[in-house]
């Protein structure tokens, strides 16, 4: 078919077709942008809604914990546990001095006078001071204290022995300091350290 239209009209038709194609592309592009905007908005809305939901749940759980005073209860339980541990620790170091004095008196040599007893900072030990007639009497006291048949101490060490001039009138010119470690099955502790774990009577 031969197109007999003038060239000007033909050119207008071509531009019209191009404009129609461009309009279709522009419309499609605008629709795609609108779709992306809609999807993005929906995603942001969902994320915001989810965050608000979790925040409300967290606040609700915090209020429940505060109402139950969980922190206070845990502190009370911890305090009670610590007090029990401290009580057992103190009792385990408690010495029945009334019975200990009697036993110490029975093993003290006749030429020795006990002048002081003190619980040492060393766990399970006691410091003993005594006046003795001579150096040998002090060493005899140490040997008696360390004797396992006495059931008092597992070991006894001489810390110091000092003697003054023997010409003095004192009958006990020597001063001895000893440190003795309680035996694990010592019957003179309020709570025995033995495996039975029973308190001494």
C-alpha positions as CSV (number, residue, x, y, z in Angstrom):
1,X,0.0,0.0,0.0
2,X,1.4,3.3,-1.0
3,X,1.2,6.1,1.7
4,X,0.3,9.2,-0.1
5,X,0.1,11.4,3.0
6,X,2.2,14.5,3.0
7,X,5.6,14.2,4.8
8,X,4.6,16.6,7.6
9,X,1.6,14.4,8.5
10,X,3.7,11.3,8.3
11,X,6.2,12.8,10.8
12,X,3.4,13.8,13.1
13,X,2.2,10.2,13.1
14,X,5.7,8.9,13.9
15,X,6.0,11.3,16.8
16,X,2.6,10.3,18.1
17,X,3.5,6.6,18.1
18,X,6.8,7.5,19.9
19,X,4.9,9.6,22.4
20,X,2.5,6.7,23.1
21,X,5.4,4.3,23.7
22,X,7.1,6.8,26.0
23,X,3.8,7.2,27.9
24,X,3.5,3.5,28.4
25,X,7.1,3.3,29.7
26,X,6.5,6.3,32.0
27,X,3.3,4.8,33.3
28,X,5.0,1.4,33.9
29,X,7.9,3.1,35.6
30,X,5.6,5.1,37.9
31,X,3.7,2.0,38.8
32,X,6.9,0.2,39.7
33,X,8.0,3.1,41.9
34,X,4.6,3.1,43.5
35,X,4.8,-0.6,44.2
36,X,8.3,-0.3,45.7
37,X,7.1,2.5,47.9
38,X,4.1,0.4,49.0
39,X,6.3,-2.6,49.8
40,X,8.8,-0.4,51.7
41,X,6.0,1.3,53.7
42,X,4.5,-2.1,54.6
43,X,7.9,-3.4,55.7
44,X,8.6,-0.4,57.9
45,X,5.1,-0.7,59.4
46,X,5.6,-4.4,60.2
47,X,9.0,-3.8,61.7
48,X,7.8,-0.9,63.8
49,X,4.7,-2.9,65.0
50,X,6.9,-5.9,65.9
51,X,9.3,-3.6,67.8
52,X,6.5,-2.1,69.8
53,X,5.1,-5.5,70.6
54,X,8.4,-6.7,71.9
55,X,8.9,-3.5,73.9
56,X,5.5,-4.0,75.5
57,X,6.3,-7.6,76.4
58,X,9.6,-6.6,77.9
59,X,7.9,-3.9,80.0
60,X,5.3,-6.4,81.1
61,X,7.9,-8.9,82.2
62,X,9.9,-6.2,84.1
63,X,6.8,-5.2,85.9
64,X,6.1,-8.8,86.9
65,X,9.6,-9.3,88.2
66,X,9.4,-6.1,90.2
67,X,6.1,-7.0,91.6
68,X,7.5,-10.4,92.7
69,X,10.6,-8.6,94.2
70,X,12.9,-11.2,92.6
71,X,16.0,-9.1,93.3
72,X,15.1,-8.8,97.0
73,X,14.4,-12.5,97.3
74,X,17.7,-13.4,95.7
75,X,19.5,-11.0,98.1
76,X,17.8,-12.6,101.1
77,X,18.7,-16.1,99.9
78,X,22.3,-15.0,99.4
79,X,22.4,-13.3,102.9
80,X,21.0,-16.4,104.5
81,X,23.5,-18.7,102.7
82,X,26.4,-16.4,103.7
83,X,25.3,-16.3,107.3
84,X,25.0,-20.1,107.5
85,X,28.5,-20.4,106.1
86,X,29.9,-17.9,108.5
87,X,28.2,-19.7,111.5
88,X,29.7,-23.0,110.5
89,X,33.1,-21.4,110.0
90,X,33.0,-19.8,113.5
91,X,31.7,-22.9,115.2
92,X,34.3,-25.0,113.5
93,X,37.0,-22.9,115.2
94,X,35.4,-22.7,118.6
95,X,37.5,-24.3,121.3
96,X,36.0,-25.9,124.4
97,X,38.6,-24.2,126.7
98,X,37.2,-25.7,129.9
99,X,38.2,-29.2,128.7
100,X,41.3,-28.0,126.9
101,X,42.7,-26.5,130.1
102,X,42.2,-29.7,132.0
103,X,44.0,-31.7,129.3
104,X,46.8,-29.2,129.0
105,X,47.3,-29.2,132.7
106,X,47.7,-33.0,132.7
107,X,50.5,-32.9,130.1
108,X,52.4,-29.8,131.4
109,X,55.7,-30.7,133.0
110,X,56.0,-29.9,136.8
111,X,58.7,-27.3,136.2
112,X,56.5,-25.4,133.7
113,X,53.8,-22.8,134.3
114,X,51.4,-21.9,131.5
115,X,50.9,-18.1,131.3
116,X,48.8,-17.6,128.2
117,X,46.7,-19.1,125.5
118,X,45.7,-17.3,122.3
119,X,44.0,-18.4,119.1
120,X,46.4,-17.8,116.3
121,X,45.6,-16.1,113.1
122,X,46.7,-19.3,111.5
123,X,43.6,-21.4,111.0
124,X,43.2,-24.2,113.6
125,X,46.3,-23.2,115.7
126,X,46.9,-21.8,119.2
127,X,49.7,-19.8,120.7
128,X,50.9,-21.0,124.1
129,X,53.2,-19.0,126.4
130,X,54.8,-20.5,129.5
131,X,57.4,-19.8,132.2
132,X,59.9,-22.6,132.6
133,X,62.6,-23.4,135.1
134,X,65.1,-24.0,132.3
135,X,65.6,-24.6,128.5
136,X,65.1,-28.3,128.8
137,X,61.7,-27.9,130.5
138,X,60.5,-25.7,127.5
139,X,61.5,-28.4,125.0
140,X,59.8,-31.1,127.2
141,X,56.6,-29.0,127.0
142,X,56.9,-28.9,123.2
143,X,57.4,-32.7,123.1
144,X,54.4,-33.3,125.3
145,X,52.2,-31.0,123.2
146,X,53.2,-32.8,120.0
147,X,52.6,-36.3,121.4
148,X,49.8,-37.8,119.3
149,X,48.5,-39.8,122.2
150,X,47.3,-36.6,123.9
151,X,44.7,-36.1,121.0
152,X,45.1,-32.4,121.2
153,X,47.6,-31.2,118.6
154,X,49.0,-32.7,115.4
155,X,52.2,-30.7,115.8
156,X,53.8,-28.2,118.1
157,X,56.7,-25.9,117.3
158,X,58.8,-23.7,119.5
159,X,58.5,-20.1,118.4
160,X,61.0,-18.7,120.9
161,X,62.7,-19.4,124.2
162,X,64.4,-16.7,126.2
163,X,66.0,-17.1,129.6
164,X,67.2,-14.5,132.0
165,X,70.3,-14.7,134.3
166,X,70.1,-17.9,136.3
167,X,71.3,-16.1,139.4
168,X,68.0,-14.3,139.8
169,X,65.6,-15.4,142.5
170,X,62.8,-16.4,140.0
171,X,62.1,-20.1,139.9
172,X,61.0,-19.8,136.3
173,X,63.6,-17.6,134.5
174,X,62.8,-18.8,131.0
175,X,59.9,-17.7,128.8
176,X,58.8,-20.0,126.0
177,X,56.4,-19.3,123.2
178,X,55.0,-22.3,121.2
179,X,52.5,-22.6,118.4
180,X,50.5,-25.8,118.2
181,X,48.2,-27.0,115.4
182,X,45.0,-28.7,116.5
183,X,44.6,-32.3,115.4
184,X,41.8,-33.0,112.9
185,X,40.0,-35.3,115.4
186,X,40.5,-33.0,118.3
187,X,37.7,-33.7,120.9
188,X,38.2,-30.2,122.3
189,X,36.7,-28.4,119.3
190,X,33.0,-27.5,119.4
191,X,32.7,-29.0,115.9
192,X,35.1,-31.8,115.2
193,X,37.0,-31.7,111.9
194,X,36.7,-35.4,111.5
195,X,34.7,-37.1,108.9
196,X,31.8,-37.8,111.3
197,X,31.0,-34.1,111.5
198,X,29.4,-34.6,114.9
199,X,29.7,-31.9,117.6
200,X,31.8,-32.7,120.6
201,X,29.9,-33.2,123.9
